[in-house]
Amino acid sequence: MPDYLFVYGTLRHHALRRPAGERYYQLLQQHASLVGKGRLKGKLYLVDYYPGAVPGDDPAWQVSGEVYQLPQTAPLLTELDAYEQCGPGFASPTEYLRLKQPVTLQNGDIIMAWTYVYNQPTDGLQQILSGDFLRHFQN
């Protein structure tokens, strides 16, 4: 069973990333295969220059992103964990947790995909109502 990764923020599009994220975007492009667009049930917030997704049960709220298949999961995910500053070596509670979440593909299939879930209070954060980080910056 292959592993999948759902990305919804700075790893989606090189034009929005800061130079520090470029290396991780390139790693993702080199070591994973794009499956296509996907949606996660939940809300999306603007944390800073980057977003945070909080999964939920309400189908009215969807987070848009892309799904990648990860052929060699452990090394790539370890690198991405460092970018997201979560996992071993980072003080708890971390800003994000990497958790498997149900993600709906364009064809309607639901897969379980690793997702960096925002792990802090959302009080005072702006919700991105469209659920799409890229579209937020086009408006």
C-alpha positions in Angstrom: 0.0 0.0 0.0 1.6 3.3 -1.1 1.8 6.3 1.3 0.4 9.6 0.2 1.0 13.2 1.3 -1.6 16.0 1.1 -0.1 19.5 0.8 -2.2 22.6 1.0 0.2 25.5 1.6 3.7 26.6 0.7 4.6 23.3 -0.8 2.0 23.7 -3.5 3.3 26.4 -5.7 6.9 27.8 -6.0 5.8 31.4 -6.6 4.4 31.7 -3.0 7.3 30.1 -1.2 10.0 31.9 0.6 13.6 30.8 -0.3 13.8 28.6 2.8 10.9 26.5 1.5 12.3 26.1 -2.0 14.6 23.2 -1.1 11.7 21.2 0.4 9.5 21.9 -2.6 12.3 20.6 -4.8 12.7 17.5 -2.7 8.9 16.8 -3.0 9.1 17.2 -6.8 12.1 14.9 -7.1 11.0 12.1 -4.7 7.2 12.0 -5.0 4.7 11.6 -7.8 1.8 14.1 -8.1 -1.5 12.2 -8.0 -3.7 15.2 -8.5 -5.9 17.6 -6.6 -7.5 16.7 -3.3 -9.7 18.0 -0.6 -9.6 17.6 3.2 -12.7 18.2 5.3 -11.8 21.1 7.6 -11.0 24.7 7.9 -8.0 26.6 6.7 -6.4 29.5 8.6 -3.8 32.1 7.7 -1.1 31.6 10.4 1.5 34.0 9.0 2.7 33.9 5.4 1.6 30.2 5.5 -1.6 28.4 6.3 -2.7 25.9 8.9 -5.4 23.3 8.3 -7.7 22.0 11.1 -9.6 18.9 10.1 -13.3 18.7 10.8 -16.5 16.8 10.1 -18.6 19.5 8.4 -18.6 18.8 4.6 -19.3 22.5 4.0 -15.7 23.3 4.9 -13.0 22.0 2.6 -9.3 22.5 2.3 -7.9 22.4 -1.3 -4.5 20.9 -2.0 -2.5 18.4 -3.9 -1.9 14.7 -3.3 1.5 13.1 -3.8 2.4 9.4 -3.8 5.5 8.8 -1.7 7.5 5.8 -2.9 10.2 6.1 -0.2 8.3 7.6 2.7 10.6 7.7 5.6 13.5 9.9 4.3 11.3 12.4 2.5 8.9 12.7 5.4 11.8 13.2 7.9 13.0 16.1 5.7 9.5 17.6 5.5 9.0 17.2 9.3 12.0 19.4 9.7 10.5 22.0 7.4 7.2 21.9 9.3 9.1 21.8 12.6 7.3 18.8 14.0 8.3 15.3 15.3 11.3 14.3 17.3 13.7 17.1 18.3 11.1 19.8 18.4 9.6 21.2 21.6 6.1 20.1 22.3 3.5 21.2 21.5 4.7 21.7 17.9 2.9 24.0 15.5 2.0 21.1 13.3 1.4 17.4 13.7 1.8 15.0 10.8 -1.3 12.8 10.8 -3.0 10.5 8.3 -6.3 12.1 7.3 -9.0 11.1 4.8 -8.6 13.1 1.6 -11.0 13.1 -1.3 -9.4 12.9 -4.8 -10.9 14.6 -7.9 -12.4 11.3 -9.0 -14.2 10.9 -5.6 -12.0 8.2 -4.2 -11.1 8.7 -0.6 -7.5 7.9 0.5 -5.6 8.2 3.7 -2.8 10.8 3.3 -0.2 12.2 5.6 -1.2 15.8 6.3 0.5 18.5 8.4 -2.4 19.5 10.7 -2.2 22.8 12.6 -1.8 22.1 16.3 -2.3 25.5 17.9 -5.3 27.6 18.9 -7.0 29.3 16.0 -8.4 32.2 18.0 -7.5 35.5 16.3 -6.4 33.8 13.1 -8.1 34.7 9.8 -10.0 31.8 8.3 -9.4 31.4 4.5 -13.0 30.9 3.6 -12.3 29.5 0.2 -10.2 26.7 1.7 -7.6 27.4 -1.0 -4.4 29.0 0.1 -3.4 29.9 -3.5 -6.7 31.5 -4.3 -6.5 33.6 -1.1 -3.5 35.4 -2.6 -5.1 35.9 -6.0 -7.9 38.0 -4.5 
